[in-house]
Amino acid sequence: MDSYVCSRVYIHNPPGEVDPLNLAEALHAPEGLKHEVAHFREHDAEVDVWVCAVMLTICLVVMAFTAEWLVHSANFVRREANIEEESAFSSFL
């Protein structure tokens, strides 16, 4: 647990003046990477935050329904094929 906490602190506040995790400022960084980082710093986002939040919500709802349908279809196949439901605790029952 200590290693995890220390790694999070290091990532968000690395020691020294220069951020060693910023690859765009590295000595041998590609020019394309430097150009893209400069572009992101200078320009605003092309998509509004609320549009992203709505799309994320829609995707989560679709994934939830898909997972639920998958569970129901698996139960249907299990019942039709007379497959017993396995349980890790079946030996205790």
C-alpha positions as CSV (number, residue, x, y, z in Angstrom):
1,M,0.0,0.0,0.0
2,D,2.9,2.3,0.8
3,S,4.3,1.8,-2.7
4,Y,1.0,2.7,-4.3
5,V,0.6,5.9,-2.3
6,C,4.2,7.0,-3.0
7,S,3.9,6.3,-6.7
8,R,0.7,8.5,-6.8
9,V,2.6,11.3,-5.0
10,Y,5.5,11.0,-7.4
11,I,3.3,11.1,-10.5
12,H,1.5,14.2,-9.3
13,N,4.4,16.0,-7.7
14,P,7.8,14.7,-8.9
15,P,10.9,16.0,-7.3
16,G,13.1,18.6,-9.0
17,E,12.4,21.6,-11.2
18,V,11.8,19.7,-14.5
19,D,9.0,17.2,-14.7
20,P,10.6,13.9,-15.7
21,L,7.3,12.5,-16.8
22,N,6.7,15.2,-19.4
23,L,7.9,13.5,-22.6
24,A,7.4,16.6,-24.7
25,E,10.2,18.3,-22.8
26,A,12.6,15.4,-23.0
27,L,15.9,15.9,-24.8
28,H,15.2,13.5,-27.7
29,A,11.5,14.0,-28.0
30,P,10.1,13.9,-31.5
31,E,9.2,17.2,-33.1
32,G,5.7,16.0,-33.8
33,L,5.1,15.4,-30.1
34,K,6.4,18.8,-29.2
35,H,4.2,20.4,-31.9
36,E,1.0,18.6,-30.6
37,V,1.7,19.5,-27.0
38,A,2.2,23.2,-28.0
39,H,-1.1,23.0,-30.1
40,F,-3.1,21.6,-27.1
41,R,-1.7,24.4,-24.8
42,E,-2.5,27.2,-27.2
43,H,-6.0,26.1,-28.5
44,D,-9.3,25.4,-26.8
45,A,-10.9,22.0,-26.9
46,E,-13.0,21.3,-30.0
47,V,-15.7,19.4,-28.0
48,D,-17.6,20.9,-25.0
49,V,-17.2,19.1,-21.7
50,W,-21.0,18.6,-21.5
51,V,-21.1,16.9,-24.8
52,C,-18.4,14.5,-23.6
53,A,-20.3,13.9,-20.3
54,V,-23.5,13.1,-22.2
55,M,-21.8,10.7,-24.6
56,L,-20.1,9.0,-21.7
57,T,-23.4,8.6,-20.0
58,I,-25.0,7.2,-23.2
59,C,-22.1,4.7,-23.6
60,L,-22.4,3.5,-20.0
61,V,-26.1,2.9,-20.3
62,V,-25.7,1.0,-23.6
63,M,-22.9,-1.1,-22.0
64,A,-25.1,-1.8,-18.9
65,F,-28.0,-3.0,-21.0
66,T,-25.6,-5.1,-23.2
67,A,-24.2,-6.8,-20.1
68,E,-27.7,-7.4,-18.7
69,W,-28.8,-9.0,-22.0
70,L,-25.7,-11.2,-22.1
71,V,-26.5,-12.5,-18.6
72,H,-30.1,-13.2,-19.5
73,S,-29.1,-15.0,-22.7
74,A,-26.6,-17.1,-20.8
75,N,-29.3,-18.1,-18.3
76,F,-31.6,-19.1,-21.2
77,V,-28.9,-21.3,-22.8
78,R,-28.1,-22.8,-19.4
79,R,-31.8,-23.7,-18.8
80,E,-32.4,-25.0,-22.3
81,A,-29.3,-27.2,-22.2
82,N,-30.0,-28.5,-18.7
83,I,-26.6,-27.2,-17.4
84,E,-26.4,-26.9,-13.7
85,E,-25.4,-23.6,-12.2
86,E,-22.0,-24.0,-10.7
87,S,-21.1,-22.3,-7.5
88,A,-18.0,-21.9,-5.4
89,F,-20.0,-22.6,-2.3
90,S,-22.0,-25.6,-3.6
91,S,-20.0,-28.0,-1.5
92,F,-21.0,-26.1,1.7
93,L,-24.7,-26.3,0.9
